Amino acid sequence: MKRIFLLVLALVLVFVFAGCAKRAVTTPVEQEAPKETAQKAAPVEQTPMEAEEPVMAKAEPKKVETMPVREITEAKSFQFGNIHFDFDKYTIREDAKPTLKSIADWLIKNRDAKMILEGYCDDRGTNEYNLALGEKRAKSARDYIVSAGVTKNRLDTISYGEEKPLCKEQTEDCYQKNRRVEFVSGKAGK
């Protein structure tokens, strides 16, 4: 009986001292910052609590030149130039036809491009009248471009009436600048 007791005791001691396999304790490996990042980093004062934690250097964000959306739109609208209209008219003038022809040629070459035609008026007349006249001017320009071989679904029209004048003086020269259609590529729908 003593023998069995000693055998059980020996097994218990083996299990107690051997126990379960211990987990290996790993510590994170600190990486050195690249030399150029380390040179750019400014020394940071640390309190005793902060000194215990590793400090990572932050990469500086890359600077990207941006251009506001309206500037891009305006740059494209002057790509072709504006066409102008006589007072209270929406018929295409002879001096506008070469511009319209060059726009039609460009659209034929660039089959994926779409365009919006923006109609404008001078500030004489009511807002409602000028919005309607601006729309008629944009549509007459669109119809001319369509007659040159461009499909109508690639052209959208909008009227701003007198809302966005190029010139604000009360002179005939200024009024003439405001009676126009502007062309903005890449905006037409569907």
FENPELIN-V452492 format. One record per backbone hydrogen bond with DSSP energy under -1.0 kcal/mol. NH is the residue of the N-H (numbers start at 1). CO is the residue of the C=O. E is the energy in kcal/mol with one decimal. If there is no record, write none. Layout:
BEGIN
NH_CO_E + NH_CO_E
END
This chain:
BEGIN
5_1_-2.3 + 6_2_-2.4 + 7_3_-2.1 + 8_4_-2.6 + 9_5_-2.4 + 10_6_-2.2 + 11_7_-2.1 + 12_8_-2.5 + 13_9_-2.3 + 14_10_-2.2 + 15_11_-2.4 + 16_12_-2.4 + 17_13_-2.7 + 18_14_-2.7 + 19_15_-2.4 + 38_34_-2.7 + 39_35_-2.2 + 40_36_-1.4 + 41_37_-1.7 + 51_47_-1.8 + 72_68_-1.6 + 73_69_-2.3 + 74_70_-2.8 + 75_71_-2.4 + 76_72_-2.1 + 77_73_-2.0 + 78_74_-1.4 + 79_76_-1.2 + 83_181_-1.8 + 85_179_-1.8 + 89_86_-1.8 + 96_93_-1.1 + 100_96_-2.2 + 101_97_-2.5 + 102_98_-2.2 + 103_99_-2.0 + 104_100_-2.4 + 105_101_-2.5 + 106_102_-2.2 + 107_103_-2.5 + 108_104_-2.1 + 109_105_-2.1 + 110_106_-2.3 + 113_110_-1.5 + 115_154_-2.6 + 116_184_-2.7 + 117_156_-3.2 + 118_182_-2.8 + 119_158_-3.1 + 120_180_-2.6 + 121_161_-2.8 + 130_126_-2.5 + 131_127_-2.3 + 132_128_-2.1 + 133_129_-2.6 + 134_130_-2.6 + 135_131_-1.9 + 136_132_-2.1 + 137_133_-2.3 + 138_134_-2.2 + 139_135_-2.5 + 140_136_-2.2 + 141_137_-1.9 + 142_138_-2.3 + 143_139_-2.7 + 144_140_-1.7 + 145_141_-2.0 + 146_142_-2.6 + 147_143_-2.1 + 149_146_-1.9 + 150_145_-1.3 + 154_151_-1.5 + 155_152_-1.8 + 156_115_-2.4 + 158_117_-2.2 + 160_119_-3.0 + 163_160_-2.6 + 175_171_-2.6 + 176_172_-2.4 + 177_173_-1.5 + 178_174_-1.4 + 179_175_-1.2 + 180_178_-1.4 + 181_83_-1.9 + 182_118_-2.3 + 184_116_-2.5 + 186_114_-4.0
END
